Amino acid sequence: MPTYRVEILRDARKAIAELPGEARRRVLIAILELESNPRPPGAKKLQGEEDAYRIRVGIYRIVYSILDSILVVTVVRVAHRREVYR
């Protein structure tokens, strides 16, 4: 299985930096795991979006897109579940 390159947009990096310690660690681990499996069990494809997915990490959500043609995963947003889709 090919390895994907993970890119994290600036707003997502800021959101990750503001998370409490243990949540930040769990979110970062989940993002790193996207390199080897961009569609892990529990990942949901977002409706109305061509290549957008989300995974759950506790009460937080990671929204990302996958470009299979160039093997890139782009983390677009990381937020609390109540705020992530706004």
Secondary structure by P-SEA (a helix, b strand, c coil): cbbbbbbbcaaaaaaaaaccaaaaaaaaaaaaacccccccccccccccccbbbbbbcccbbbbbcccccccccccccccccccccc
